[in-house]
C-alpha cells in the first residue's frame, strides 16, 4: 500500500542512496552507498509495540507488529527525531520520556522551541496522524460531504466559513451547495458564535463526521438568503485537476486549470491537461493553486517540467534537499521529463507534454503550501518568470518522509529544499505580485472571477488592476487577510518518496 512504499523510500534515503537517487530521478553524479549505522537506533525499535496489531489492517506494516513496551515506542520516537530531524540540535536535551504518558505526547515535545527571523514559530509542521487516516488522504479521498471550506482566523468569533469548492456528485453537490455559501448553523446549533465546549464538540461532529452514513443538517447563507441542506457523510474522491480550459485573448491563447493536490491521483489528469493545452497551442498559462496544500514532490517536479519544457530545464536541478548532516543528503533531483505511471503502469516512462513557457501566472493564497511552493521556487531557479496573483503563500520550504510505527504515522521535518540557484528561504511565504482577494461570487475558471480576471489584466498590461467588481466578495476576505482552507495538517506537506 502507498504509505509503506513511502517508508521504504524514506529509509532508502538513509540506508542506500544509489546513482539514481532515493526518488529514482536522474542525478548530477553517482553517489556512493551510505552505511546503515546512522539509523540503527530507529530500526532496532521499529514496530515494537505495547499492544501489537495482527495482520496488515492499515496497510503500513512491512511485517507484523512485534511485542514490545511503551518504553520501546517512546524510544522509537526519540531515535527517529534524533537521527533525521532537520533541527535535531535544537531539541531541548532536558526532555525525558518518562514525563510523557504516550509516544505521541513525547513526540509533540521533541522539536525546536526557537522562532524564525520574523518571530514566527520555527517548526509549525511537527505532527502525527492515525496511519489509516493518512493512507486515506494520501490516496485522494476525503471523508465528509464533498465540500471544501475556507475560514477566518482560528478561534476568532464570529466564525466565518465559506464553501470554496464542491466535488461533483458528492452529497453536498446533490443537495445544491455552491461555492460562496456561508455556514451559519450545524444541526440547528449556532455555528457563528458558539463558544461552549459541549456545543463546539457537537458542531465539529456535524462538520467532520466520524463515519460514513451520518445524516446532518447545515444552514447556509447565499446572497442574503438563508436555507437548510440535509447531507449524508461519505468518503469522496477529490479530483486534483479541474476546470481545464483555453481562454482566447487578443495576444494569444491562455491555458487555465485548477490544481488542488500533488497526490498519486494527480499525475494522469495533469498529463491529460497539458497534452490538451499543448495541442491547442497555448502561449501562456494561468495555474490556479490557491487551495493546493502540497503532496508529492515528484508530482511538483513533473508539473514544473511540463510548464517550462526541456529547453529551460535540461540538466538543471528541480530541487536539492538539505538535511541535518548526520547522513549524506540526497543527490540533487533534476527536472523529470518522463512519467512515473502512477495509477496507470502502462504510462511508465512516457515523455511528458510540455508548453515551453518562459512566463507563467499562478493564483495563490494562504493555502498554497509545500510542494506547490516548490513549483514556484524551482521555476524561478531556471529563470522562468513566475507572477503570483492573490495572497502570500503559506511558507513551507520543507519536506518529510512520513514514518509509521504501531498505528501512528509521524511527520518530522527532514529537509529544506533549495532550487537550481541554491535559493529556498521562503519560510514566511512568497509575496504576491498583485494582491487580490478570493472572489466567491464566481466559479473557479470563470474569466470574471477576481483572481483570474486580475491575472489576465496583469498579463495584458504588466500592471496590477485596481478594484475589480466582486473581488472582495461582499467584504468577506481581503488580500491582506485571506481566508485559509479548512484541512488537516497532513494535507499541507511536501513528501519525498516514490511509490513503487
C-alpha positions as CSV (number, residue, x, y, z in Angstrom):
1,X,0.0,0.0,0.0
2,X,1.1,3.6,-0.6
3,X,2.3,4.7,2.8
4,X,4.5,1.7,3.3
5,X,6.2,2.4,0.0
6,X,6.8,5.9,1.2
7,X,8.6,4.4,4.2
8,X,10.7,2.2,2.1
9,X,11.7,5.2,0.1
10,X,12.4,7.3,3.2
11,X,14.6,4.6,4.7
12,X,16.4,4.1,1.3
13,X,17.5,7.8,1.6
14,X,19.1,7.0,4.9
15,X,20.4,3.5,4.1
16,X,21.4,3.1,0.5
17,X,21.4,6.1,-1.9
18,X,22.2,4.8,-5.4
19,X,23.3,6.5,-8.6
20,X,19.6,7.2,-9.4
21,X,18.9,8.8,-6.0
22,X,16.2,7.9,-3.5
23,X,13.5,9.3,-5.7
24,X,14.5,7.4,-8.8
25,X,15.2,10.7,-10.6
26,X,18.3,11.2,-12.7
27,X,21.0,13.0,-10.7
28,X,24.1,15.1,-11.4
29,X,26.6,12.4,-10.5
30,X,26.7,8.9,-8.9
31,X,26.6,8.8,-5.1
32,X,28.2,6.1,-3.0
33,X,26.0,4.0,-0.8
34,X,25.5,5.1,2.8
35,X,26.1,2.7,5.6
36,X,23.1,1.9,7.8
37,X,24.7,2.8,11.2
38,X,23.0,6.3,11.3
39,X,19.6,4.8,11.6
40,X,20.4,1.7,13.7
41,X,18.7,3.0,16.8
42,X,15.4,3.6,14.9
43,X,15.5,0.3,13.2
44,X,16.2,-1.6,16.4
45,X,12.8,-0.5,17.9
46,X,10.7,-0.1,14.8
47,X,7.4,-1.9,15.2
48,X,8.0,-3.0,18.8
49,X,4.5,-2.2,20.1
50,X,3.0,-2.2,23.6
51,X,-0.2,-3.6,22.0
52,X,0.8,-5.4,18.8
53,X,-1.8,-5.4,16.0
54,X,-2.5,-8.5,14.0
55,X,-2.4,-8.7,10.2
56,X,-1.9,-5.7,7.9
57,X,-5.0,-3.8,8.9
58,X,-3.8,-0.3,7.9
59,X,-1.6,-1.2,5.0
60,X,1.5,0.3,6.6
61,X,3.3,-2.6,8.2
62,X,6.3,-4.1,6.3
63,X,5.9,-7.0,8.7
64,X,3.6,-7.7,11.6
65,X,4.0,-5.8,14.9
66,X,6.2,-7.5,17.5
67,X,5.6,-7.5,21.2
68,X,7.3,-4.5,22.8
69,X,6.7,-2.0,25.5
70,X,5.6,1.6,26.0
71,X,9.3,2.4,26.5
72,X,10.1,0.8,23.1
73,X,7.5,3.1,21.4
74,X,9.0,6.1,23.1
75,X,12.5,5.0,22.2
76,X,11.5,4.8,18.6
77,X,10.1,8.4,18.6
78,X,13.3,9.7,20.2
79,X,15.6,7.8,17.9
80,X,13.7,8.9,14.7
81,X,13.8,12.6,15.8
82,X,17.5,12.4,16.8
83,X,18.6,10.8,13.6
84,X,16.6,12.7,10.9
85,X,15.0,15.9,12.3
86,X,16.3,18.9,10.4
87,X,16.8,20.9,13.6
88,X,17.9,18.0,15.8
89,X,20.5,20.1,17.7
90,X,17.8,22.5,18.9
91,X,15.6,19.9,20.6
92,X,15.9,20.5,24.4
93,X,18.2,17.9,26.0
94,X,16.2,18.1,29.2
95,X,13.1,16.3,27.7
96,X,12.6,12.9,29.4
97,X,10.4,10.1,28.0
98,X,9.1,9.2,31.5
99,X,7.4,12.6,31.8
100,X,5.0,11.8,28.9
101,X,2.1,9.4,29.0
102,X,2.2,8.4,25.4
103,X,4.6,8.3,22.5
104,X,2.5,10.9,20.7
105,X,2.8,13.3,23.7
106,X,6.5,12.7,23.8
107,X,6.9,13.3,20.1
108,X,4.9,16.6,20.3
109,X,7.6,17.9,22.6
110,X,10.6,16.8,20.6
111,X,11.0,19.8,18.4
112,X,12.8,23.1,18.3
113,X,11.4,25.8,20.6
114,X,13.0,28.6,18.6
115,X,11.4,31.3,16.5
116,X,12.1,32.2,12.9
117,X,13.8,35.5,12.0
118,X,10.4,37.1,11.5
119,X,9.3,36.0,15.0
120,X,7.0,33.1,13.9
121,X,7.2,29.6,15.4
122,X,10.1,28.0,13.6
123,X,8.6,24.5,13.4
124,X,4.8,24.7,12.7
125,X,4.8,21.3,10.9
126,X,5.5,18.7,13.6
127,X,2.5,16.3,14.0
128,X,1.1,12.8,13.9
129,X,-2.0,11.1,12.4
130,X,-3.5,7.7,12.8
131,X,-1.9,5.7,10.0
132,X,-5.2,4.6,8.4
133,X,-6.3,8.2,8.1
134,X,-3.0,9.2,6.5
135,X,-3.4,6.4,3.9
136,X,-7.0,7.5,3.1
137,X,-6.0,11.1,2.5
138,X,-2.8,10.3,0.6
139,X,-4.8,8.3,-1.9
140,X,-7.0,11.3,-2.7
141,X,-10.0,10.5,-0.6
142,X,-11.8,12.8,1.9
143,X,-14.4,11.9,4.4
144,X,-17.4,14.2,4.8
145,X,-19.9,15.7,2.3
146,X,-17.6,16.7,-0.6
147,X,-17.4,20.4,0.2
148,X,-14.1,22.2,0.9
149,X,-14.3,25.2,3.3
150,X,-12.1,28.2,3.9
151,X,-12.2,30.0,7.2
152,X,-11.2,33.2,9.0
153,X,-8.6,33.1,11.7
154,X,-9.0,30.1,14.1
155,X,-10.5,30.9,17.4
156,X,-11.9,34.3,16.3
157,X,-15.7,34.9,16.8
158,X,-17.9,35.2,14.9
159,X,-16.6,32.3,12.8
160,X,-16.5,32.8,9.0
161,X,-16.6,29.6,6.9
162,X,-17.2,29.8,3.2
163,X,-17.7,26.9,0.8
164,X,-14.7,27.2,-1.6
165,X,-15.4,24.1,-3.8
166,X,-17.9,21.3,-4.1
167,X,-17.0,17.9,-5.5
168,X,-19.2,16.7,-8.4
169,X,-21.8,14.1,-7.4
170,X,-21.0,14.4,-3.7
171,X,-23.6,14.7,-1.0
172,X,-23.1,18.5,-0.9
173,X,-23.4,18.8,-4.7
174,X,-26.6,16.8,-4.8
175,X,-28.0,19.0,-2.1
176,X,-27.2,22.1,-4.0
177,X,-24.3,23.5,-2.0
178,X,-22.3,26.0,-4.1
179,X,-19.0,27.9,-3.9
180,X,-19.6,31.0,-1.9
181,X,-22.2,29.6,0.5
182,X,-21.6,30.7,4.1
183,X,-22.1,28.3,7.0
184,X,-24.5,29.6,9.7
185,X,-25.7,26.6,11.7
186,X,-25.0,22.9,12.1
187,X,-27.8,20.6,13.2
188,X,-29.7,23.7,14.5
189,X,-26.8,25.0,16.6
190,X,-25.3,28.5,16.2
191,X,-22.0,28.0,14.3
192,X,-21.0,31.6,14.1
193,X,-20.8,32.5,17.8
194,X,-21.0,29.3,20.0
195,X,-18.1,29.0,22.4
196,X,-19.3,26.4,24.9
197,X,-17.1,23.4,24.6
198,X,-20.0,20.9,24.6
199,X,-21.7,22.8,21.7
200,X,-18.4,23.1,19.8
201,X,-18.0,19.3,20.1
202,X,-21.4,18.8,18.5
203,X,-20.6,21.4,15.8
204,X,-17.4,19.5,15.0
205,X,-19.3,16.2,14.9
206,X,-21.6,17.6,12.3
207,X,-19.0,19.3,10.2
208,X,-16.5,16.5,10.3
209,X,-18.5,13.3,10.8
210,X,-16.5,10.4,12.2
211,X,-18.1,7.7,10.0
212,X,-19.9,7.2,6.7
213,X,-23.7,7.4,6.5
214,X,-24.2,10.1,9.2
215,X,-27.1,12.5,8.5
216,X,-26.6,16.1,9.4
217,X,-28.3,19.4,8.6
218,X,-26.4,22.6,7.6
219,X,-27.9,26.1,7.5
220,X,-26.3,28.2,4.8
221,X,-26.4,31.8,3.6
222,X,-26.3,32.7,-0.1
223,X,-26.8,36.2,-1.3
224,X,-28.7,37.2,1.9
225,X,-31.0,34.1,1.6
226,X,-30.8,31.5,4.4
227,X,-31.6,27.9,3.7
228,X,-31.1,24.4,5.0
229,X,-29.5,21.4,3.4
230,X,-29.6,17.8,4.5
231,X,-26.4,15.9,4.0
232,X,-25.2,12.3,4.5
233,X,-21.5,11.8,5.2
234,X,-19.4,9.6,2.9
235,X,-15.9,9.1,1.5
236,X,-15.4,11.0,-1.7
237,X,-12.6,11.1,-4.2
238,X,-11.2,14.6,-4.7
239,X,-10.4,15.5,-8.3
240,X,-6.9,17.1,-8.1
241,X,-7.2,18.7,-11.6
242,X,-10.3,20.6,-12.6
243,X,-11.7,23.3,-14.9
244,X,-9.1,22.8,-17.7
245,X,-9.8,25.3,-20.4
246,X,-8.4,27.7,-23.0
247,X,-9.0,31.4,-23.0
248,X,-8.8,33.4,-26.2
249,X,-7.2,36.8,-25.8
250,X,-6.0,39.5,-28.2
251,X,-2.4,38.3,-27.8
252,X,-2.9,34.5,-27.9
253,X,-4.4,31.5,-26.2
254,X,-4.1,31.3,-22.5
255,X,-4.5,27.9,-20.7
256,X,-6.1,27.6,-17.3
257,X,-6.6,24.8,-14.8
258,X,-7.2,24.4,-11.1
259,X,-4.7,22.1,-9.4
260,X,-5.6,21.1,-5.8
261,X,-3.4,18.2,-4.7
262,X,0.0,16.8,-5.6
263,X,-1.1,13.2,-4.9
264,X,-0.8,9.9,-6.8
265,X,-4.2,10.5,-8.5
266,X,-2.9,13.8,-10.0
267,X,-0.3,12.5,-12.5
268,X,-2.7,11.1,-15.1
269,X,-5.1,14.1,-15.2
270,X,-2.2,16.6,-15.2
271,X,-0.7,14.9,-18.2
272,X,-4.0,14.9,-19.9
273,X,-4.5,18.6,-19.2
274,X,-1.1,19.6,-20.5
275,X,-1.5,17.3,-23.5
276,X,-4.7,19.2,-24.4
277,X,-3.1,22.7,-23.7
278,X,-0.1,21.8,-25.9
279,X,-2.3,20.5,-28.7
280,X,-4.4,23.7,-28.7
281,X,-1.3,25.9,-28.9
282,X,-1.5,27.9,-25.8
283,X,1.2,30.5,-25.4
284,X,0.6,31.3,-21.7
285,X,-0.8,29.6,-18.6
286,X,-2.7,30.6,-15.5
287,X,-2.3,27.8,-12.9
288,X,-4.7,28.0,-10.0
289,X,-3.1,26.6,-6.9
290,X,-4.8,28.8,-4.3
291,X,-6.1,25.8,-2.4
292,X,-3.2,23.4,-3.1
293,X,-1.5,22.3,0.2
294,X,1.2,20.2,-1.4
295,X,2.0,16.5,-1.5
296,X,4.4,14.5,-3.6
297,X,7.5,16.4,-4.8
298,X,7.7,14.1,-7.8
299,X,4.4,15.5,-9.0
300,X,5.6,19.0,-8.4
301,X,8.7,18.1,-10.5
302,X,6.6,16.8,-13.4
303,X,4.4,19.8,-13.3
304,X,7.3,22.3,-13.3
305,X,8.8,20.5,-16.3
306,X,5.5,20.5,-18.2
307,X,5.3,24.2,-17.8
308,X,8.9,25.1,-18.6
309,X,9.9,22.3,-21.1
310,X,13.3,20.8,-21.9
311,X,15.0,24.0,-23.2
312,X,14.6,25.6,-19.8
313,X,15.2,22.6,-17.6
314,X,17.6,20.2,-19.3
315,X,20.4,19.2,-16.9
316,X,19.2,21.6,-14.2
317,X,18.2,21.0,-10.6
318,X,14.5,20.9,-9.7
319,X,15.3,20.8,-6.0
320,X,18.2,20.0,-3.8
321,X,17.3,18.7,-0.3
322,X,19.4,19.8,2.7
323,X,19.3,17.7,5.8
324,X,20.8,17.8,9.3
325,X,24.2,16.4,8.2
326,X,24.1,13.2,10.2
327,X,23.7,11.2,6.9
328,X,24.6,12.2,3.4
329,X,21.9,14.4,1.9
330,X,20.0,13.0,-1.1
331,X,21.5,13.8,-4.5
332,X,20.0,16.8,-6.3
333,X,16.8,16.0,-8.2
334,X,16.9,17.1,-11.8
335,X,13.7,18.1,-13.7
336,X,11.9,14.9,-14.8
337,X,10.8,14.7,-18.4
338,X,9.0,11.3,-18.3
339,X,6.0,10.0,-16.4
340,X,6.1,7.5,-13.5
341,X,2.8,5.8,-14.5
342,X,1.1,6.5,-11.2
343,X,-2.3,4.8,-11.3
344,X,-1.5,3.6,-14.8
345,X,1.6,1.5,-15.1
346,X,1.3,1.4,-18.9
347,X,2.3,5.0,-19.0
348,X,5.6,4.5,-17.1
349,X,8.5,6.4,-18.5
350,X,6.5,8.1,-21.3
351,X,7.6,11.5,-22.4
352,X,5.7,14.3,-20.7
353,X,3.9,17.0,-22.7
354,X,5.4,20.5,-22.3
355,X,4.4,24.1,-23.0
356,X,8.0,25.6,-23.1
357,X,6.9,28.7,-21.3
358,X,9.3,31.5,-20.1
359,X,6.4,33.0,-18.1
360,X,3.6,31.6,-16.0
361,X,1.0,33.1,-13.8
362,X,0.0,31.2,-10.6
363,X,-3.0,32.1,-8.5
364,X,-2.0,31.7,-4.8
365,X,-3.3,32.2,-1.3
366,X,-2.6,31.2,2.3
367,X,-3.5,27.6,1.3
368,X,-0.7,27.4,-1.3
369,X,1.9,25.3,0.5
370,X,4.8,23.0,0.4
371,X,5.0,21.2,-3.0
372,X,3.1,24.0,-4.6
373,X,5.7,26.4,-3.4
374,X,8.4,24.1,-4.7
375,X,6.9,24.5,-8.2
376,X,7.2,28.3,-7.8
377,X,10.7,28.1,-6.4
378,X,12.0,25.6,-9.0
379,X,10.7,27.6,-11.9
380,X,12.3,30.8,-10.7
381,X,15.5,28.8,-10.3
382,X,15.7,28.3,-14.0
383,X,14.7,31.9,-14.9
384,X,11.0,31.3,-15.7
385,X,9.1,34.4,-14.8
386,X,6.5,33.4,-12.2
387,X,3.9,36.0,-11.4
388,X,1.7,35.4,-8.3
389,X,-1.8,36.7,-8.2
390,X,-3.8,36.5,-4.9
391,X,-2.3,36.4,-1.4
392,X,1.1,35.3,0.1
393,X,1.7,31.6,0.1
394,X,2.0,29.7,3.4
395,X,5.8,29.3,3.6
396,X,6.9,25.7,3.8
397,X,10.2,25.1,2.2
398,X,10.5,21.7,3.9
399,X,9.9,18.1,3.1
400,X,9.0,14.9,5.0
401,X,9.3,11.2,4.7
402,X,6.2,10.0,6.7
403,X,7.1,7.3,9.2
404,X,4.6,4.8,10.7
405,X,5.0,2.9,13.9
406,X,2.4,0.9,15.8
407,X,-0.5,2.5,14.1
408,X,0.6,6.1,14.2
409,X,2.4,8.0,11.4
410,X,4.9,10.6,12.5
411,X,5.7,13.7,10.4
412,X,9.2,15.1,11.1
413,X,10.8,17.8,9.0
414,X,13.8,16.2,7.4
415,X,14.8,18.5,4.6
416,X,14.8,22.1,3.4
417,X,14.6,22.4,-0.3
418,X,16.5,24.8,-2.5
419,X,16.4,25.4,-6.2
420,X,18.9,25.4,-9.1
421,X,20.3,28.7,-7.8
422,X,20.5,27.5,-4.2
423,X,17.6,29.6,-3.1
424,X,14.9,28.3,-0.7
425,X,14.5,30.8,2.1
426,X,10.7,31.4,2.0
427,X,9.6,30.3,5.4
428,X,7.3,33.3,5.5
429,X,5.8,32.5,2.1
430,X,6.1,34.1,-1.4
431,X,4.6,37.6,-1.7
432,X,2.1,38.1,-4.4
433,X,2.9,40.1,-7.5
434,X,-0.6,41.5,-7.2
435,X,-2.6,41.2,-4.0
436,X,-6.1,40.1,-5.0
437,X,-8.8,38.7,-2.7
438,X,-10.6,35.4,-3.3
439,X,-13.8,36.0,-5.2
440,X,-16.5,33.6,-4.0
441,X,-19.3,35.1,-6.2
442,X,-17.9,33.5,-9.3
443,X,-17.0,29.9,-10.1
444,X,-13.3,28.9,-10.5
445,X,-12.3,29.2,-14.1
446,X,-14.8,31.9,-14.8
447,X,-12.9,34.8,-16.5
448,X,-14.9,37.2,-14.3
449,X,-13.6,35.6,-11.1
450,X,-11.5,38.2,-9.3
451,X,-8.1,36.4,-9.3
452,X,-8.3,35.1,-12.8
453,X,-9.5,38.4,-14.1
454,X,-6.6,40.1,-12.4
455,X,-4.2,37.5,-13.9
456,X,-5.4,38.2,-17.4
457,X,-5.2,42.0,-16.7
458,X,-1.6,41.7,-15.5
459,X,-0.7,39.5,-18.4
460,X,-2.0,42.1,-20.9
461,X,-0.8,45.3,-19.2
462,X,2.1,44.4,-16.9
463,X,0.4,46.2,-14.1
464,X,-1.9,45.2,-11.2
465,X,-5.5,46.1,-11.7
466,X,-7.5,48.4,-9.5
467,X,-10.5,47.3,-7.6
468,X,-12.3,44.6,-9.7
469,X,-16.1,44.2,-9.4
470,X,-16.8,41.5,-6.9
471,X,-13.2,41.0,-6.0
472,X,-13.8,41.4,-2.3
473,X,-16.8,39.1,-2.3
474,X,-19.0,41.3,-0.2
475,X,-16.1,42.2,2.1
476,X,-15.6,38.6,3.4
477,X,-11.9,38.4,2.6
478,X,-9.2,40.9,1.7
479,X,-5.9,40.0,0.0
480,X,-4.0,41.0,3.2
481,X,-6.3,38.9,5.4
482,X,-7.1,35.9,3.3
483,X,-9.4,33.0,4.4
484,X,-7.5,29.8,4.9
485,X,-8.5,26.3,3.7
486,X,-10.0,24.1,6.4
487,X,-8.0,20.8,6.1
488,X,-5.8,18.6,8.2
489,X,-2.1,19.4,8.7
490,X,-1.1,16.4,6.7
491,X,-2.7,18.0,3.6
492,X,0.0,20.8,3.8
493,X,3.2,18.9,3.4
494,X,5.8,18.1,0.8
495,X,6.5,14.4,0.7
496,X,9.8,13.0,-0.5
497,X,9.3,9.4,-1.8
498,X,8.3,7.3,-4.8
499,X,5.6,4.7,-4.5
500,X,6.9,1.5,-6.0
